[in-house]
Amino acid sequence: MKYFYQYEDNKDLNLQELLIESFDNILITDSKARIVLFSKNMVKALRLDGVDISGKTIYDLIDRGYYTKSTALECMKLRKQCSGIVHVAGSENEKETAVFSTSTPIFDDKGELRYVITNSRNEAALEFYARELETEKLNASKYQDISKYLSKLAGSSGEVVTNSASMQKVMKLCSLIAKADSVVLITGESGVGKEVVSRYIHDHSPRKDEVFVPVNCGAIPGDLVEAELFGYTKGAFTGANPNGSAGLFELAHKGTIFLDEIGELPLSMQSKLLRVIETGEIRRLGDTKYRKVDARIVAATNRNLEEMVTRGEFREDLFYRLNVIPLLIAPLRDRKEDIIPLAYMFLNRFNRKFGLDKRMSKNTLDNLLDYSWPGNIREMRNVIERYVIITPGNEIDISFDENKKASENRICLEGSQSGLPVTVPLKSAMDDFERKYVEAALRDCNGSITKAAEVLGIHRTHLYKKLKKQG
Ligand SMILES: Nc1ncnc2c1ncn2[C@@H]1O[C@H](COP(=O)(O)OP(=O)(O)OP(=O)(O)O)[C@@H](O)[C@H]1O
C-alpha cells in the first residue's frame, strides 16, 4: 500500500509545513527525546507560545514544569504506542488544563527507534466527543428499544371524527398548541379520545417525524414506575436487564411522551417528574449522573387532579406545572353530534376488517343516540365490533338496557339460550363475554376503573391492560 503520492505539479510539497499547520496537535521527537517538530496547535495546547524550544528535549520541558507526564517518554521506554492524560500547567491568565495524548513509535529497518509521533486532543475537544458519543449511544439505545416497544403497541388511531362543535374547538386548539413545545394536560373520562388527541398534537408538531411514546402510568406497578420512566443502570435491582436499560423518557428523546393516567403516579414519582419538567434531565435508577432528555410531555387523566391536590394525593406544584395548557374532552353523551359519524366510521372499519357488508337499522341509530355511553368511544367501538361479528343477517340491531346490572349480564347474554350463535369459536365467545362483562362493570361504576377493578376482583393495572387489549 502506498501512502504518499507526488505529482508533477506538487513536487515542491513540503510535508513539514503541512504538519506544522495541521489542525491536529502534533509533536515529533527523536530517539533522544529531542523535539523535532511541533504543530502550531500543539504549541498552543501545551502553552509553549514564545518559549524557545530549539535543541530542547521533553525532559527539559518537564523540568521546567510545562507539563507533568509525557506519553512520548513512556512510548520510548516501552517501545509501543502509549496513551494518557497529560496535565498542562496553568499561568496567570489560564487555569491548569489537560490533553489526551497518544504517542506512536517509528522504527527503522533494523528495528531501532527513530522517532515518536504524538497526537493530542485538548479538554474541550474531548468533552465535545464525549457528548457526541453519549448522544450516539442514546440514539442507538433509543432506536434499539423503539422497535421493540412499538411492536407491542396496539394499532394506530386511524381516522379522527370531529363532527361536534366541542370537538372541533378542541382540535383547533390542538393545532395551535402543537406548534409550541409546552406541557399539555388533557382531561376527560376514560375512552373519550385523550390518546387520539395527544397523537394529533404530536403529528402536527415540529416533532412529528420523531417518536410518540404512549405510557399508561396506571398500568405500571408502583415499584417499577421509576425504572420504566427513567431507566436503570447495571444491577440496579434484581430481575433487571444485567446491562441496564434506557427508560421511556430517553426513548422519547426529541419526540413526545404521552403520560396517560398521570393521576395514578405515586407521590414519590410525582416529585421526580416535576424535576424532569423543570430541568429537562433524567437520572437512571442506580446512576449518579443526570442526562439531558428533550421530550415534549403531554399528560392525561380521567381524574379530577384539583380535588386530588386538596386531598393531598397529587402534588400541587406538579399540577400547576402540568396545567399550563389544559384541554378538556367532553364525554360522548355531551356531544351527540359525534355519535352517528363515529358509529358509521367503526361500522365501515369492521366491515372492511372482516370482509362484511353490515348495515345499521333505523332503530339502532336512535338507540345509539339515546344511550349514555359511560365507556365513551372505546365502548362504542367494542359494541359495534361485537354486533358486526355476532349479527347473523346483514342488518345490525343494537339496543341497550341501561338498568342492567353487571351481575345480570353474567347470565343475560342476548339471543338464544346460549346467548351466542354456535358458529362462533369458543375463544371469540369467551372474549366477547369478557368484554361485555367488563363494560357492564364500568357502566355500573360510572366509568371509574379503580372501582370497576374492585368489583371484578382484579388489580387496576390488569383491568387497564384488558381495556387496552380490547381497543
Ligand atoms: N374522535 C375520535 N375519532 C375516532 N376514533 C376515536 C376518537 N376518539 C376516540 N377514538 C377511539 O376510541 C378508542 C379510545 O380512545 P383513547 O384511547 O384515545 O381514549 P382515552 O381517553 O385515552 O382512554 P383512557 O383514558 O382509557 O386511556 C380508541 O380506539 C380510539 O381510536
The ligand as an SDF file (V2000), in Angstrom:
LIG
                    3D

 31 33  0  0  0  0  0  0  0  0999 V2000
  -62.6230   11.3730   17.7270 N   0  0  0  0  0  0  0  0  0  0  0  0
  -62.3560   10.0830   17.5100 C   0  0  0  0  0  0  0  0  0  0  0  0
  -62.4200    9.5670   16.2620 N   0  0  0  0  0  0  0  0  0  0  0  0
  -62.1770    8.2730   16.0330 C   0  0  0  0  0  0  0  0  0  0  0  0
  -61.8520    7.3880   16.9880 N   0  0  0  0  0  0  0  0  0  0  0  0
  -61.7580    7.8160   18.2470 C   0  0  0  0  0  0  0  0  0  0  0  0
  -61.9980    9.2050   18.5720 C   0  0  0  0  0  0  0  0  0  0  0  0
  -61.8290    9.3540   19.9030 N   0  0  0  0  0  0  0  0  0  0  0  0
  -61.5250    8.1410   20.3740 C   0  0  0  0  0  0  0  0  0  0  0  0
  -61.4700    7.2110   19.4000 N   0  0  0  0  0  0  0  0  0  0  0  0
  -61.1700    5.7700   19.5480 C   0  0  0  0  0  0  0  0  0  0  0  0
  -61.7110    5.3650   20.8000 O   0  0  0  0  0  0  0  0  0  0  0  0
  -60.8250    4.4920   21.4920 C   0  0  0  0  0  0  0  0  0  0  0  0
  -60.4550    5.1150   22.8370 C   0  0  0  0  0  0  0  0  0  0  0  0
  -59.7130    6.3340   22.6180 O   0  0  0  0  0  0  0  0  0  0  0  0
  -58.4590    6.7630   23.5140 P   0  0  0  0  0  0  0  0  0  0  0  0
  -57.6270    5.5580   23.8520 O   0  0  0  0  0  0  0  0  0  0  0  0
  -57.8110    7.9000   22.8460 O   0  0  0  0  0  0  0  0  0  0  0  0
  -59.2350    7.2340   24.8130 O   0  0  0  0  0  0  0  0  0  0  0  0
  -58.6270    7.7500   26.1920 P   0  0  0  0  0  0  0  0  0  0  0  0
  -59.4530    8.8950   26.6070 O   0  0  0  0  0  0  0  0  0  0  0  0
  -57.1620    7.9640   26.0480 O   0  0  0  0  0  0  0  0  0  0  0  0
  -58.9120    6.4890   27.1160 O   0  0  0  0  0  0  0  0  0  0  0  0
  -58.2250    6.1290   28.5630 P   0  0  0  0  0  0  0  0  0  0  0  0
  -58.4980    7.2720   29.4750 O   0  0  0  0  0  0  0  0  0  0  0  0
  -58.9620    4.8900   28.9850 O   0  0  0  0  0  0  0  0  0  0  0  0
  -56.7760    5.8750   28.2700 O   0  0  0  0  0  0  0  0  0  0  0  0
  -59.6390    4.2810   20.5660 C   0  0  0  0  0  0  0  0  0  0  0  0
  -59.8770    3.0910   19.8280 O   0  0  0  0  0  0  0  0  0  0  0  0
  -59.6800    5.4920   19.6530 C   0  0  0  0  0  0  0  0  0  0  0  0
  -59.0990    5.1970   18.4110 O   0  0  0  0  0  0  0  0  0  0  0  0
  1  2  1  0
  2  3  1  0
  2  7  2  0
  3  4  2  0
  4  5  1  0
  5  6  2  0
  6  7  1  0
  6 10  1  0
  7  8  1  0
  8  9  2  0
  9 10  1  0
 10 11  1  0
 11 12  1  0
 11 30  1  0
 12 13  1  0
 13 14  1  0
 13 28  1  0
 14 15  1  0
 15 16  1  0
 16 17  2  0
 16 18  1  0
 16 19  1  0
 19 20  1  0
 20 21  2  0
 20 22  1  0
 20 23  1  0
 23 24  1  0
 24 25  2  0
 24 26  1  0
 24 27  1  0
 28 29  1  0
 28 30  1  0
 30 31  1  0
M  END
$$$$
